Amino acid sequence: MTAFEIRPIAGSLGAELHGLDLREPLAPATIDEIDRALCDHLVIFFPEQELDADQHLAFSRALGEVFTEHPPYLPTLEDHPEVVVLSGRAGGRADLWHTDITINPRPPKGSILYMKQAPAFGGDTMWANLYLAYDALSEPMKRYLGELTAVHDIRGSGGAVLVERSDETASPYSPLEEKPGPGVLTSAEHPVVRTHPVTGKQCLFVNPTFTSHIRHVSRAESNAILGYLYAHMVQPEFICRRRWSQGDVGIWDNRCTMHYAIADYGDADRVIHRTTLVGDVPA
């Protein structure tokens, strides 16, 4: 018997899971069901939770190894360095389409976000289903992209960006302005089309924030391909949108989605705690 009720929120991806208290230890069978729900729906939400940092971490660790190699532009809790803390009022507004930390040779499996403080209105997040985006391409384009790899760099895209932003409007946490210190991971190379290690399905694996360029083609060709893909990937049919409430927990599969946090809440604050799960080498 399923330990919770699943309520899809959009046709493309996304579901709410009802009937669980994440403060309590969960049985291994329930964790397996949550993993299956994540693979089926790509982003899942647990409404009306009340978690402290220890409970957030315990739930995260039940789902996988917790990631600690956060880029230096992401602040963390002083006594819980695994937990990233982002405040919209302090500039923690990830209002660019991105897949988390693809500059790492092993990008995260997923992230577990706890909404500590939601604005009265605005601050929604959108996710794009990169399986659907890949499936909608022509067969010749799939074959072409399937032979390519791309460089992902902490300094951001090489010009093929979906949204143009000036230095004055960039977030203080933006990777575009980061000057990494010694020993900090700054780049990685991944296939443009990856195969999900659990579902075996193929999806696009580039994003406007971290993908610098496609290897072994000219920069002009790379920019043209990436520009086309970025516009293609965010068609409304591939997207769900979440209106957050305080106490919501959200988990997304970072291997087959990208997301955008809408910064439309003015001077109000939006505070999240986020843990991240260690992933695999894309193939």
Disulfide bonds with the S-S distance in Angstrom:
none
